[in-house]
């Protein structure tokens, strides 16, 4: 455990609380968090997830702008909505293809510790982050699954604080799903 893991984990807690509340201010906190977590994951040779942190940094910048445009002027919260069944199937197929392809590439060309598990988390995380950016409730379903797999992955690699953080993320993701589903009932997104 090092200072980047500790600081990134603390920022992660702040970030998810802001996300559950649908606050646009989750994005700058997330950008700082993913920078620190990226360093930690690189040192643990989880390369797909390291690259994912760079992706998260960029997508969080884009999301910040998008959410600022969609937010209420007084409370800085955004409306959210559900995907159609066809959209869900398409997202699932693309996520699976991305995860398997990335896993094969890491297995074939790097010394990645757990290339397929790492890539499954990465592929699903990309989809979840994009769905969060476009304010779809289903992002939380993916985050719950990602959090469960990540806990095992991080424990296996000796990243105990990150594993604990992802247990909390899992709980918060369930709360986020509940809150966003409630908010989506009356919102047009």
N, C-alpha and C positions, 0 to 999 in steps of 0.2 A: 504494500500500500504506500503510495507516495502522495505528494501534495496535489498533483494534477487530478488524481482519482478522488481525493477528498473534496477539493474545491468544485470539480465537475459534478460530483454527486450532490453536493449542497445546492448548487445552481439548478440541477435537475429537479430537485424537490420544489423549488420556487417556480420553475417553469411549468411543471404539471399542474400546480395549484392555479396558476394564471390561465392555463389552457382549459381546465374544467370550468372556470368562470367565464370562458370565451373572451378573455381580455387580449387586446392587440399587443399588450406589453410583454406577452410571453415570448415574442420573437427576439428582442435584443438579449434577453436572458438566455434563450436557447442558443443564440450564436456564440455567446461566451462559453456556455456549457459544452457544446460540441467541439469547440477548439481544444478544451482541456481533456475531454474524454478521448478525442482522436489521438492525442499524445499517449495516453494510457494504453489504448488498444494497440497502437503501433508497437509499443514496447512489449506487449503480450503476443505479438505476431498474429494478430487477428486482422489481417490486411483488408479483407472485404469490408469489415466494420470500420476500419480506419478510413478507407475511401468513402464510406457512407457518411462519416462525420463531415467530410468536405462537401459532399452533396447536400447534407442537412444545412450547412452554413449558407450555401447559395439559395436553397429553397426557403429557408427562414427569412432571408432578405426579401425574396419575392413575396412570400406570404405576408410579411409585415406591411408592404405597400398595398397588397390586395385587401388585407383586412382593414387597414386604415381607410381605404376607399369605401368599404362596406359597413363600417362601424357607425353606431349611433354617436351623435356628437357629444352627448353628455356622459354616457357610461362606457364608451369604447367597447361595447360588445357587438357581436355579429350574429346575423340570422344563420341558421343551419338547416339542412334538408337531407332526405334519403335518396339513394340511387334507385334506378329501375332494376328489375330482375336481369334484363339483358346486359345492362352496364355492369352489374355485379359479376356475371359470368365472364365477360370480356376482361375485366380487371383481374379476376382469378387466373384465367389462362395466361395472360401476359406476365403476371407475377410468378407463376410456376415456371414458365419458360425462362424468364430472367434468372431465377434462382438456380435452376439446374445448369444453365449455360455458365453462369459465373462460378458455380461450384466445380464444374469440370475444368474450367480455365485455371482456377486456383490449384486444383489437385495436380494438374498436368505441368504447370509452369512455375509454381512457387513452393516454398517450404511451409505453407500455411498450416497451422496446428489442426484445425478441423474445417477443411474447406467447404464441405457440403452443408454442415450445420451453420457455419458462419455465413454462407451465401443464402441459405433459406431465411435467416434473420434479416440479411441485407435486402433481399428482394422484397420481402413483405414490408420492411421498414420504408423502402422507397415508395411503395404503393400507399402505405398508411400516411406518410408525410404529404404526398400529393393530394390524397383525399382530404387531409386536414386543411391544406391550402385552399382547396375549393369548397371547404366547409360541409363535407358529407359525414353523416353520423357513423357510417360504417368504418371510418378510420379507427374508431375506438375498439371495434371487434378485433381488427387486426392487431392493435396495440396490446390487447389482452393476451392474444396468442404469442406475439413476439416476446412479451415480458416473461411468460412461462418458459419458453425455450431459452431465452437469454439467461435466466437464473441458472439453469443447468450448465450452459456453456461457460458462464463466468466462474461458477464454482469449480468446474473442471480445470480451468486455466488459473485458479488461485486468486481470482479477483473478487475477494469476499465482499468488499464494500460496494462494488458495482452490483454484485448479486443481490445484496440487501436493498440497494436502491431500486432494482428492478422488481423486487417483491412489493415495495411501496408503489412503484409505477403501476404494477398490476392492479393493486387495490384502487389506486386513483383512476386507472383506466376504466374500471367497472363503474366508478362514480361518474366519470366523464360520459360514458355511454348512457347512463341513466339521465344525467342532466341534459345532454344534447338531444336525446330522444324526446324528452319533455319539451324542450325548446322548439324542436322541429314540428311538433303537433300544430302549432298555430302560425308558423313562419313560412314565408315564401322566400326561397333561396335560389 
